[in-house]
Amino acid sequence: DVTLVDMMFVPFLERMCASLLFFKGFQIRVPPGQPTKYPAINKWFDAMEQLESYQLTKSDYYTHCWDLPPQLGGCTYEKGGEPYELAINGERTLDGSRGGWELPLEPHLGGIEPDWTWCGDEGAAKREAVDRLTANHENIVSFASRGAGRKGSPPVMAALSDPNAVPNDDVKSAVDSVLRVVSMALLDGTEGEVEQSMNSVASVIIKEGGMEYADGVVSSLAYLRDRVGVPRDMRLPAARQLRAHLNWAIGKILEEQDKK
């Protein structure tokens, strides 16, 4: 049975599993079947994750590792954490072969963070991402367009927070078009007509706006990708799908730029 002690400790241990790995390279939580020095802690997390009340509040490693430093006044990096930092940030998988937020996604983020199996299959994750993206679409487009806009003043300590940032209205229509194609890709896949649509949108962005304008659109998509929070915006499987599909769209624009 769950106790008050469980409820008191789980948020602390959850943040420790994320931050110690990210900043120090010290792994406590492992995916199923992977050897660990801490089997009891892993079994305890497995049990806690069966509780709907905990599922609704659980965050992911990426969100924790970016919202924790401003709360503590900063965190100290150690070299052993670098490969995990890059993987959690989606920049590079542990084996260094590709980006961690690239399609197709690796199970358990390549052995770093256990998948949330209680959220359903991949299709359910993609539908959740589309639901969250379209439910507040107009405001999300404006938010993303901050990536090509002006930074706010005064600045704040949290690296990914800028409540006073000013969106770039000029890129909103292009960002809107890309997010519509991203939604289609989440529902129907990234090949065939959807891929053609993305290539067409990328071509129009560059042809009508120019290279600098396209850079602004890419910056806006990256701004949104890096600020998908769990569980604030959606659950982890949906967040991983959205981040990866935004990277897919960014890649298509960059490919089109390379042709010019």
MODELLER restraints for C-alpha pairs under 7 A, 6 or more apart:
rsr = mdl.restraints
at = mdl.atoms
rsr.add(forms.Gaussian(group=physical.xy_distance, feature=features.Distance(at['CA:15:A'], at['CA:64:A']), mean=6.19, stdev=0.5))
rsr.add(forms.Gaussian(group=physical.xy_distance, feature=features.Distance(at['CA:17:A'], at['CA:27:A']), mean=6.75, stdev=0.5))
rsr.add(forms.Gaussian(group=physical.xy_distance, feature=features.Distance(at['CA:17:A'], at['CA:28:A']), mean=5.71, stdev=0.5))
rsr.add(forms.Gaussian(group=physical.xy_distance, feature=features.Distance(at['CA:17:A'], at['CA:29:A']), mean=6.06, stdev=0.5))
rsr.add(forms.Gaussian(group=physical.xy_distance, feature=features.Distance(at['CA:18:A'], at['CA:61:A']), mean=4.73, stdev=0.5))
rsr.add(forms.Gaussian(group=physical.xy_distance, feature=features.Distance(at['CA:18:A'], at['CA:64:A']), mean=6.60, stdev=0.5))
rsr.add(forms.Gaussian(group=physical.xy_distance, feature=features.Distance(at['CA:18:A'], at['CA:65:A']), mean=6.50, stdev=0.5))
rsr.add(forms.Gaussian(group=physical.xy_distance, feature=features.Distance(at['CA:19:A'], at['CA:65:A']), mean=5.52, stdev=0.5))
rsr.add(forms.Gaussian(group=physical.xy_distance, feature=features.Distance(at['CA:20:A'], at['CA:26:A']), mean=5.32, stdev=0.5))
rsr.add(forms.Gaussian(group=physical.xy_distance, feature=features.Distance(at['CA:20:A'], at['CA:27:A']), mean=6.99, stdev=0.5))
rsr.add(forms.Gaussian(group=physical.xy_distance, feature=features.Distance(at['CA:21:A'], at['CA:27:A']), mean=5.21, stdev=0.5))
rsr.add(forms.Gaussian(group=physical.xy_distance, feature=features.Distance(at['CA:21:A'], at['CA:81:A']), mean=6.13, stdev=0.5))
rsr.add(forms.Gaussian(group=physical.xy_distance, feature=features.Distance(at['CA:21:A'], at['CA:84:A']), mean=6.44, stdev=0.5))
rsr.add(forms.Gaussian(group=physical.xy_distance, feature=features.Distance(at['CA:22:A'], at['CA:65:A']), mean=6.91, stdev=0.5))
rsr.add(forms.Gaussian(group=physical.xy_distance, feature=features.Distance(at['CA:22:A'], at['CA:81:A']), mean=5.33, stdev=0.5))
rsr.add(forms.Gaussian(group=physical.xy_distance, feature=features.Distance(at['CA:22:A'], at['CA:84:A']), mean=5.43, stdev=0.5))
rsr.add(forms.Gaussian(group=physical.xy_distance, feature=features.Distance(at['CA:22:A'], at['CA:85:A']), mean=4.68, stdev=0.5))
rsr.add(forms.Gaussian(group=physical.xy_distance, feature=features.Distance(at['CA:23:A'], at['CA:76:A']), mean=6.66, stdev=0.5))
rsr.add(forms.Gaussian(group=physical.xy_distance, feature=features.Distance(at['CA:23:A'], at['CA:77:A']), mean=4.74, stdev=0.5))
rsr.add(forms.Gaussian(group=physical.xy_distance, feature=features.Distance(at['CA:23:A'], at['CA:78:A']), mean=5.98, stdev=0.5))
rsr.add(forms.Gaussian(group=physical.xy_distance, feature=features.Distance(at['CA:23:A'], at['CA:81:A']), mean=4.91, stdev=0.5))
rsr.add(forms.Gaussian(group=physical.xy_distance, feature=features.Distance(at['CA:23:A'], at['CA:85:A']), mean=6.84, stdev=0.5))
rsr.add(forms.Gaussian(group=physical.xy_distance, feature=features.Distance(at['CA:24:A'], at['CA:77:A']), mean=6.35, stdev=0.5))
rsr.add(forms.Gaussian(group=physical.xy_distance, feature=features.Distance(at['CA:24:A'], at['CA:78:A']), mean=5.15, stdev=0.5))
rsr.add(forms.Gaussian(group=physical.xy_distance, feature=features.Distance(at['CA:24:A'], at['CA:80:A']), mean=5.61, stdev=0.5))
rsr.add(forms.Gaussian(group=physical.xy_distance, feature=features.Distance(at['CA:24:A'], at['CA:81:A']), mean=4.30, stdev=0.5))
rsr.add(forms.Gaussian(group=physical.xy_distance, feature=features.Distance(at['CA:25:A'], at['CA:80:A']), mean=4.84, stdev=0.5))
rsr.add(forms.Gaussian(group=physical.xy_distance, feature=features.Distance(at['CA:25:A'], at['CA:81:A']), mean=3.69, stdev=0.5))
rsr.add(forms.Gaussian(group=physical.xy_distance, feature=features.Distance(at['CA:25:A'], at['CA:84:A']), mean=6.40, stdev=0.5))
rsr.add(forms.Gaussian(group=physical.xy_distance, feature=features.Distance(at['CA:28:A'], at['CA:38:A']), mean=6.36, stdev=0.5))
rsr.add(forms.Gaussian(group=physical.xy_distance, feature=features.Distance(at['CA:29:A'], at['CA:42:A']), mean=5.88, stdev=0.5))
rsr.add(forms.Gaussian(group=physical.xy_distance, feature=features.Distance(at['CA:30:A'], at['CA:36:A']), mean=6.84, stdev=0.5))
rsr.add(forms.Gaussian(group=physical.xy_distance, feature=features.Distance(at['CA:30:A'], at['CA:112:A']), mean=6.61, stdev=0.5))
rsr.add(forms.Gaussian(group=physical.xy_distance, feature=features.Distance(at['CA:30:A'], at['CA:113:A']), mean=6.59, stdev=0.5))
rsr.add(forms.Gaussian(group=physical.xy_distance, feature=features.Distance(at['CA:30:A'], at['CA:114:A']), mean=6.38, stdev=0.5))
rsr.add(forms.Gaussian(group=physical.xy_distance, feature=features.Distance(at['CA:31:A'], at['CA:108:A']), mean=6.46, stdev=0.5))
rsr.add(forms.Gaussian(group=physical.xy_distance, feature=features.Distance(at['CA:31:A'], at['CA:111:A']), mean=6.18, stdev=0.5))
rsr.add(forms.Gaussian(group=physical.xy_distance, feature=features.Distance(at['CA:31:A'], at['CA:113:A']), mean=6.47, stdev=0.5))
rsr.add(forms.Gaussian(group=physical.xy_distance, feature=features.Distance(at['CA:31:A'], at['CA:114:A']), mean=4.52, stdev=0.5))
rsr.add(forms.Gaussian(group=physical.xy_distance, feature=features.Distance(at['CA:48:A'], at['CA:54:A']), mean=6.71, stdev=0.5))
rsr.add(forms.Gaussian(group=physical.xy_distance, feature=features.Distance(at['CA:49:A'], at['CA:55:A']), mean=5.93, stdev=0.5))
rsr.add(forms.Gaussian(group=physical.xy_distance, feature=features.Distance(at['CA:57:A'], at['CA:231:A']), mean=6.51, stdev=0.5))
rsr.add(forms.Gaussian(group=physical.xy_distance, feature=features.Distance(at['CA:58:A'], at['CA:231:A']), mean=6.54, stdev=0.5))
rsr.add(forms.Gaussian(group=physical.xy_distance, feature=features.Distance(at['CA:59:A'], at['CA:230:A']), mean=5.00, stdev=0.5))
rsr.add(forms.Gaussian(group=physical.xy_distance, feature=features.Distance(at['CA:59:A'], at['CA:231:A']), mean=5.41, stdev=0.5))
rsr.add(forms.Gaussian(group=physical.xy_distance, feature=features.Distance(at['CA:60:A'], at['CA:230:A']), mean=5.90, stdev=0.5))
rsr.add(forms.Gaussian(group=physical.xy_distance, feature=features.Distance(at['CA:60:A'], at['CA:236:A']), mean=6.28, stdev=0.5))
rsr.add(forms.Gaussian(group=physical.xy_distance, feature=features.Distance(at['CA:61:A'], at['CA:88:A']), mean=6.82, stdev=0.5))
rsr.add(forms.Gaussian(group=physical.xy_distance, feature=features.Distance(at['CA:62:A'], at['CA:88:A']), mean=5.73, stdev=0.5))
rsr.add(forms.Gaussian(group=physical.xy_distance, feature=features.Distance(at['CA:62:A'], at['CA:89:A']), mean=6.37, stdev=0.5))
rsr.add(forms.Gaussian(group=physical.xy_distance, feature=features.Distance(at['CA:63:A'], at['CA:229:A']), mean=5.79, stdev=0.5))
rsr.add(forms.Gaussian(group=physical.xy_distance, feature=features.Distance(at['CA:63:A'], at['CA:230:A']), mean=6.21, stdev=0.5))
rsr.add(forms.Gaussian(group=physical.xy_distance, feature=features.Distance(at['CA:67:A'], at['CA:158:A']), mean=6.93, stdev=0.5))
rsr.add(forms.Gaussian(group=physical.xy_distance, feature=features.Distance(at['CA:69:A'], at['CA:75:A']), mean=5.38, stdev=0.5))
rsr.add(forms.Gaussian(group=physical.xy_distance, feature=features.Distance(at['CA:70:A'], at['CA:157:A']), mean=5.91, stdev=0.5))
rsr.add(forms.Gaussian(group=physical.xy_distance, feature=features.Distance(at['CA:70:A'], at['CA:158:A']), mean=5.28, stdev=0.5))
rsr.add(forms.Gaussian(group=physical.xy_distance, feature=features.Distance(at['CA:83:A'], at['CA:94:A']), mean=5.96, stdev=0.5))
rsr.add(forms.Gaussian(group=physical.xy_distance, feature=features.Distance(at['CA:84:A'], at['CA:94:A']), mean=6.82, stdev=0.5))
rsr.add(forms.Gaussian(group=physical.xy_distance, feature=features.Distance(at['CA:86:A'], at['CA:92:A']), mean=5.43, stdev=0.5))
rsr.add(forms.Gaussian(group=physical.xy_distance, feature=features.Distance(at['CA:87:A'], at['CA:93:A']), mean=4.94, stdev=0.5))
rsr.add(forms.Gaussian(group=physical.xy_distance, feature=features.Distance(at['CA:87:A'], at['CA:94:A']), mean=6.06, stdev=0.5))
rsr.add(forms.Gaussian(group=physical.xy_distance, feature=features.Distance(at['CA:87:A'], at['CA:100:A']), mean=5.62, stdev=0.5))
rsr.add(forms.Gaussian(group=physical.xy_distance, feature=features.Distance(at['CA:90:A'], at['CA:99:A']), mean=5.79, stdev=0.5))
rsr.add(forms.Gaussian(group=physical.xy_distance, feature=features.Distance(at['CA:90:A'], at['CA:100:A']), mean=4.16, stdev=0.5))
rsr.add(forms.Gaussian(group=physical.xy_distance, feature=features.Distance(at['CA:90:A'], at['CA:101:A']), mean=4.68, stdev=0.5))
rsr.add(forms.Gaussian(group=physical.xy_distance, feature=features.Distance(at['CA:91:A'], at['CA:99:A']), mean=4.84, stdev=0.5))
rsr.add(forms.Gaussian(group=physical.xy_distance, feature=features.Distance(at['CA:91:A'], at['CA:100:A']), mean=5.71, stdev=0.5))
rsr.add(forms.Gaussian(group=physical.xy_distance, feature=features.Distance(at['CA:92:A'], at['CA:98:A']), mean=5.42, stdev=0.5))
rsr.add(forms.Gaussian(group=physical.xy_distance, feature=features.Distance(at['CA:92:A'], at['CA:99:A']), mean=4.06, stdev=0.5))
rsr.add(forms.Gaussian(group=physical.xy_distance, feature=features.Distance(at['CA:92:A'], at['CA:100:A']), mean=5.04, stdev=0.5))
rsr.add(forms.Gaussian(group=physical.xy_distance, feature=features.Distance(at['CA:93:A'], at['CA:99:A']), mean=5.66, stdev=0.5))
rsr.add(forms.Gaussian(group=physical.xy_distance, feature=features.Distance(at['CA:93:A'], at['CA:100:A']), mean=4.77, stdev=0.5))
rsr.add(forms.Gaussian(group=physical.xy_distance, feature=features.Distance(at['CA:93:A'], at['CA:110:A']), mean=6.63, stdev=0.5))
rsr.add(forms.Gaussian(group=physical.xy_distance, feature=features.Distance(at['CA:94:A'], at['CA:110:A']), mean=6.74, stdev=0.5))
rsr.add(forms.Gaussian(group=physical.xy_distance, feature=features.Distance(at['CA:100:A'], at['CA:109:A']), mean=6.88, stdev=0.5))
rsr.add(forms.Gaussian(group=physical.xy_distance, feature=features.Distance(at['CA:101:A'], at['CA:243:A']), mean=6.34, stdev=0.5))
rsr.add(forms.Gaussian(group=physical.xy_distance, feature=features.Distance(at['CA:101:A'], at['CA:244:A']), mean=4.69, stdev=0.5))
rsr.add(forms.Gaussian(group=physical.xy_distance, feature=features.Distance(at['CA:102:A'], at['CA:244:A']), mean=5.03, stdev=0.5))
rsr.add(forms.Gaussian(group=physical.xy_distance, feature=features.Distance(at['CA:102:A'], at['CA:247:A']), mean=6.64, stdev=0.5))
rsr.add(forms.Gaussian(group=physical.xy_distance, feature=features.Distance(at['CA:103:A'], at['CA:244:A']), mean=6.02, stdev=0.5))
rsr.add(forms.Gaussian(group=physical.xy_distance, feature=features.Distance(at['CA:107:A'], at['CA:115:A']), mean=6.81, stdev=0.5))
rsr.add(forms.Gaussian(group=physical.xy_distance, feature=features.Distance(at['CA:108:A'], at['CA:114:A']), mean=4.63, stdev=0.5))
rsr.add(forms.Gaussian(group=physical.xy_distance, feature=features.Distance(at['CA:108:A'], at['CA:115:A']), mean=4.91, stdev=0.5))
rsr.add(forms.Gaussian(group=physical.xy_distance, feature=features.Distance(at['CA:116:A'], at['CA:237:A']), mean=6.71, stdev=0.5))
rsr.add(forms.Gaussian(group=physical.xy_distance, feature=features.Distance(at['CA:125:A'], at['CA:237:A']), mean=5.33, stdev=0.5))
rsr.add(forms.Gaussian(group=physical.xy_distance, feature=features.Distance(at['CA:125:A'], at['CA:238:A']), mean=4.29, stdev=0.5))
rsr.add(forms.Gaussian(group=physical.xy_distance, feature=features.Distance(at['CA:125:A'], at['CA:241:A']), mean=7.00, stdev=0.5))
rsr.add(forms.Gaussian(group=physical.xy_distance, feature=features.Distance(at['CA:126:A'], at['CA:186:A']), mean=5.39, stdev=0.5))
rsr.add(forms.Gaussian(group=physical.xy_distance, feature=features.Distance(at['CA:126:A'], at['CA:187:A']), mean=6.57, stdev=0.5))
rsr.add(forms.Gaussian(group=physical.xy_distance, feature=features.Distance(at['CA:126:A'], at['CA:238:A']), mean=5.70, stdev=0.5))
rsr.add(forms.Gaussian(group=physical.xy_distance, feature=features.Distance(at['CA:126:A'], at['CA:241:A']), mean=6.16, stdev=0.5))
rsr.add(forms.Gaussian(group=physical.xy_distance, feature=features.Distance(at['CA:127:A'], at['CA:187:A']), mean=6.65, stdev=0.5))
rsr.add(forms.Gaussian(group=physical.xy_distance, feature=features.Distance(at['CA:128:A'], at['CA:238:A']), mean=5.85, stdev=0.5))
rsr.add(forms.Gaussian(group=physical.xy_distance, feature=features.Distance(at['CA:129:A'], at['CA:234:A']), mean=6.99, stdev=0.5))
rsr.add(forms.Gaussian(group=physical.xy_distance, feature=features.Distance(at['CA:129:A'], at['CA:238:A']), mean=4.88, stdev=0.5))
rsr.add(forms.Gaussian(group=physical.xy_distance, feature=features.Distance(at['CA:129:A'], at['CA:239:A']), mean=6.68, stdev=0.5))
rsr.add(forms.Gaussian(group=physical.xy_distance, feature=features.Distance(at['CA:129:A'], at['CA:242:A']), mean=6.04, stdev=0.5))
rsr.add(forms.Gaussian(group=physical.xy_distance, feature=features.Distance(at['CA:130:A'], at['CA:183:A']), mean=5.58, stdev=0.5))
rsr.add(forms.Gaussian(group=physical.xy_distance, feature=features.Distance(at['CA:130:A'], at['CA:186:A']), mean=6.98, stdev=0.5))
rsr.add(forms.Gaussian(group=physical.xy_distance, feature=features.Distance(at['CA:132:A'], at['CA:234:A']), mean=6.88, stdev=0.5))
rsr.add(forms.Gaussian(group=physical.xy_distance, feature=features.Distance(at['CA:141:A'], at['CA:172:A']), mean=6.24, stdev=0.5))
rsr.add(forms.Gaussian(group=physical.xy_distance, feature=features.Distance(at['CA:141:A'], at['CA:175:A']), mean=6.33, stdev=0.5))
rsr.add(forms.Gaussian(group=physical.xy_distance, feature=features.Distance(at['CA:141:A'], at['CA:176:A']), mean=5.90, stdev=0.5))
rsr.add(forms.Gaussian(group=physical.xy_distance, feature=features.Distance(at['CA:142:A'], at['CA:167:A']), mean=6.18, stdev=0.5))
rsr.add(forms.Gaussian(group=physical.xy_distance, feature=features.Distance(at['CA:142:A'], at['CA:172:A']), mean=6.57, stdev=0.5))
rsr.add(forms.Gaussian(group=physical.xy_distance, feature=features.Distance(at['CA:143:A'], at['CA:167:A']), mean=6.74, stdev=0.5))
rsr.add(forms.Gaussian(group=physical.xy_distance, feature=features.Distance(at['CA:144:A'], at['CA:220:A']), mean=4.92, stdev=0.5))
rsr.add(forms.Gaussian(group=physical.xy_distance, feature=features.Distance(at['CA:144:A'], at['CA:221:A']), mean=6.22, stdev=0.5))
rsr.add(forms.Gaussian(group=physical.xy_distance, feature=features.Distance(at['CA:144:A'], at['CA:223:A']), mean=5.90, stdev=0.5))
rsr.add(forms.Gaussian(group=physical.xy_distance, feature=features.Distance(at['CA:144:A'], at['CA:224:A']), mean=4.93, stdev=0.5))
rsr.add(forms.Gaussian(group=physical.xy_distance, feature=features.Distance(at['CA:145:A'], at['CA:167:A']), mean=4.85, stdev=0.5))
rsr.add(forms.Gaussian(group=physical.xy_distance, feature=features.Distance(at['CA:145:A'], at['CA:168:A']), mean=5.42, stdev=0.5))
rsr.add(forms.Gaussian(group=physical.xy_distance, feature=features.Distance(at['CA:145:A'], at['CA:171:A']), mean=6.49, stdev=0.5))
rsr.add(forms.Gaussian(group=physical.xy_distance, feature=features.Distance(at['CA:145:A'], at['CA:172:A']), mean=6.08, stdev=0.5))
rsr.add(forms.Gaussian(group=physical.xy_distance, feature=features.Distance(at['CA:145:A'], at['CA:220:A']), mean=4.94, stdev=0.5))
rsr.add(forms.Gaussian(group=physical.xy_distance, feature=features.Distance(at['CA:146:A'], at['CA:165:A']), mean=6.20, stdev=0.5))
rsr.add(forms.Gaussian(group=physical.xy_distance, feature=features.Distance(at['CA:146:A'], at['CA:166:A']), mean=5.74, stdev=0.5))
rsr.add(forms.Gaussian(group=physical.xy_distance, feature=features.Distance(at['CA:146:A'], at['CA:167:A']), mean=3.86, stdev=0.5))
rsr.add(forms.Gaussian(group=physical.xy_distance, feature=features.Distance(at['CA:146:A'], at['CA:168:A']), mean=6.02, stdev=0.5))
rsr.add(forms.Gaussian(group=physical.xy_distance, feature=features.Distance(at['CA:146:A'], at['CA:220:A']), mean=6.42, stdev=0.5))
rsr.add(forms.Gaussian(group=physical.xy_distance, feature=features.Distance(at['CA:147:A'], at['CA:219:A']), mean=5.11, stdev=0.5))
rsr.add(forms.Gaussian(group=physical.xy_distance, feature=features.Distance(at['CA:147:A'], at['CA:220:A']), mean=4.08, stdev=0.5))
rsr.add(forms.Gaussian(group=physical.xy_distance, feature=features.Distance(at['CA:147:A'], at['CA:223:A']), mean=5.12, stdev=0.5))
rsr.add(forms.Gaussian(group=physical.xy_distance, feature=features.Distance(at['CA:148:A'], at['CA:167:A']), mean=6.81, stdev=0.5))
rsr.add(forms.Gaussian(group=physical.xy_distance, feature=features.Distance(at['CA:148:A'], at['CA:168:A']), mean=5.57, stdev=0.5))
rsr.add(forms.Gaussian(group=physical.xy_distance, feature=features.Distance(at['CA:148:A'], at['CA:216:A']), mean=4.76, stdev=0.5))
rsr.add(forms.Gaussian(group=physical.xy_distance, feature=features.Distance(at['CA:148:A'], at['CA:217:A']), mean=6.95, stdev=0.5))
rsr.add(forms.Gaussian(group=physical.xy_distance, feature=features.Distance(at['CA:148:A'], at['CA:219:A']), mean=5.90, stdev=0.5))
rsr.add(forms.Gaussian(group=physical.xy_distance, feature=features.Distance(at['CA:148:A'], at['CA:220:A']), mean=5.63, stdev=0.5))
rsr.add(forms.Gaussian(group=physical.xy_distance, feature=features.Distance(at['CA:149:A'], at['CA:166:A']), mean=5.49, stdev=0.5))
rsr.add(forms.Gaussian(group=physical.xy_distance, feature=features.Distance(at['CA:149:A'], at['CA:167:A']), mean=4.59, stdev=0.5))
rsr.add(forms.Gaussian(group=physical.xy_distance, feature=features.Distance(at['CA:149:A'], at['CA:168:A']), mean=4.30, stdev=0.5))
rsr.add(forms.Gaussian(group=physical.xy_distance, feature=features.Distance(at['CA:150:A'], at['CA:165:A']), mean=5.80, stdev=0.5))
rsr.add(forms.Gaussian(group=physical.xy_distance, feature=features.Distance(at['CA:150:A'], at['CA:166:A']), mean=5.08, stdev=0.5))
rsr.add(forms.Gaussian(group=physical.xy_distance, feature=features.Distance(at['CA:150:A'], at['CA:167:A']), mean=6.75, stdev=0.5))
rsr.add(forms.Gaussian(group=physical.xy_distance, feature=features.Distance(at['CA:151:A'], at['CA:165:A']), mean=4.63, stdev=0.5))
rsr.add(forms.Gaussian(group=physical.xy_distance, feature=features.Distance(at['CA:151:A'], at['CA:166:A']), mean=6.46, stdev=0.5))
rsr.add(forms.Gaussian(group=physical.xy_distance, feature=features.Distance(at['CA:152:A'], at['CA:162:A']), mean=6.07, stdev=0.5))
rsr.add(forms.Gaussian(group=physical.xy_distance, feature=features.Distance(at['CA:152:A'], at['CA:163:A']), mean=6.92, stdev=0.5))
rsr.add(forms.Gaussian(group=physical.xy_distance, feature=features.Distance(at['CA:152:A'], at['CA:164:A']), mean=4.19, stdev=0.5))
rsr.add(forms.Gaussian(group=physical.xy_distance, feature=features.Distance(at['CA:152:A'], at['CA:165:A']), mean=3.95, stdev=0.5))
rsr.add(forms.Gaussian(group=physical.xy_distance, feature=features.Distance(at['CA:152:A'], at['CA:166:A']), mean=6.59, stdev=0.5))
rsr.add(forms.Gaussian(group=physical.xy_distance, feature=features.Distance(at['CA:153:A'], at['CA:164:A']), mean=6.25, stdev=0.5))
rsr.add(forms.Gaussian(group=physical.xy_distance, feature=features.Distance(at['CA:155:A'], at['CA:162:A']), mean=6.93, stdev=0.5))
rsr.add(forms.Gaussian(group=physical.xy_distance, feature=features.Distance(at['CA:156:A'], at['CA:162:A']), mean=6.58, stdev=0.5))
rsr.add(forms.Gaussian(group=physical.xy_distance, feature=features.Distance(at['CA:160:A'], at['CA:227:A']), mean=6.73, stdev=0.5))
rsr.add(forms.Gaussian(group=physical.xy_distance, feature=features.Distance(at['CA:171:A'], at['CA:216:A']), mean=6.93, stdev=0.5))
rsr.add(forms.Gaussian(group=physical.xy_distance, feature=features.Distance(at['CA:171:A'], at['CA:217:A']), mean=6.10, stdev=0.5))
rsr.add(forms.Gaussian(group=physical.xy_distance, feature=features.Distance(at['CA:174:A'], at['CA:205:A']), mean=6.74, stdev=0.5))
rsr.add(forms.Gaussian(group=physical.xy_distance, feature=features.Distance(at['CA:174:A'], at['CA:217:A']), mean=6.85, stdev=0.5))
rsr.add(forms.Gaussian(group=physical.xy_distance, feature=features.Distance(at['CA:175:A'], at['CA:217:A']), mean=6.15, stdev=0.5))
rsr.add(forms.Gaussian(group=physical.xy_distance, feature=features.Distance(at['CA:181:A'], at['CA:194:A']), mean=6.91, stdev=0.5))
rsr.add(forms.Gaussian(group=physical.xy_distance, feature=features.Distance(at['CA:181:A'], at['CA:197:A']), mean=6.97, stdev=0.5))
rsr.add(forms.Gaussian(group=physical.xy_distance, feature=features.Distance(at['CA:181:A'], at['CA:198:A']), mean=6.25, stdev=0.5))
rsr.add(forms.Gaussian(group=physical.xy_distance, feature=features.Distance(at['CA:182:A'], at['CA:245:A']), mean=6.29, stdev=0.5))
rsr.add(forms.Gaussian(group=physical.xy_distance, feature=features.Distance(at['CA:182:A'], at['CA:246:A']), mean=6.73, stdev=0.5))
rsr.add(forms.Gaussian(group=physical.xy_distance, feature=features.Distance(at['CA:182:A'], at['CA:249:A']), mean=6.92, stdev=0.5))
rsr.add(forms.Gaussian(group=physical.xy_distance, feature=features.Distance(at['CA:184:A'], at['CA:194:A']), mean=6.69, stdev=0.5))
rsr.add(forms.Gaussian(group=physical.xy_distance, feature=features.Distance(at['CA:185:A'], at['CA:194:A']), mean=6.07, stdev=0.5))
rsr.add(forms.Gaussian(group=physical.xy_distance, feature=features.Distance(at['CA:198:A'], at['CA:249:A']), mean=6.98, stdev=0.5))
rsr.add(forms.Gaussian(group=physical.xy_distance, feature=features.Distance(at['CA:198:A'], at['CA:252:A']), mean=7.00, stdev=0.5))
rsr.add(forms.Gaussian(group=physical.xy_distance, feature=features.Distance(at['CA:199:A'], at['CA:252:A']), mean=6.36, stdev=0.5))
rsr.add(forms.Gaussian(group=physical.xy_distance, feature=features.Distance(at['CA:202:A'], at['CA:252:A']), mean=6.66, stdev=0.5))
rsr.add(forms.Gaussian(group=physical.xy_distance, feature=features.Distance(at['CA:202:A'], at['CA:253:A']), mean=4.93, stdev=0.5))
rsr.add(forms.Gaussian(group=physical.xy_distance, feature=features.Distance(at['CA:202:A'], at['CA:256:A']), mean=6.45, stdev=0.5))
rsr.add(forms.Gaussian(group=physical.xy_distance, feature=features.Distance(at['CA:203:A'], at['CA:256:A']), mean=6.32, stdev=0.5))
rsr.add(forms.Gaussian(group=physical.xy_distance, feature=features.Distance(at['CA:205:A'], at['CA:214:A']), mean=6.05, stdev=0.5))
rsr.add(forms.Gaussian(group=physical.xy_distance, feature=features.Distance(at['CA:206:A'], at['CA:214:A']), mean=5.70, stdev=0.5))
rsr.add(forms.Gaussian(group=physical.xy_distance, feature=features.Distance(at['CA:218:A'], at['CA:250:A']), mean=5.80, stdev=0.5))
rsr.add(forms.Gaussian(group=physical.xy_distance, feature=features.Distance(at['CA:221:A'], at['CA:246:A']), mean=6.51, stdev=0.5))
rsr.add(forms.Gaussian(group=physical.xy_distance, feature=features.Distance(at['CA:225:A'], at['CA:243:A']), mean=5.13, stdev=0.5))
rsr.add(forms.Gaussian(group=physical.xy_distance, feature=features.Distance(at['CA:225:A'], at['CA:246:A']), mean=6.45, stdev=0.5))
rsr.add(forms.Gaussian(group=physical.xy_distance, feature=features.Distance(at['CA:228:A'], at['CA:239:A']), mean=6.47, stdev=0.5))
rsr.add(forms.Gaussian(group=physical.xy_distance, feature=features.Distance(at['CA:230:A'], at['CA:236:A']), mean=6.11, stdev=0.5))
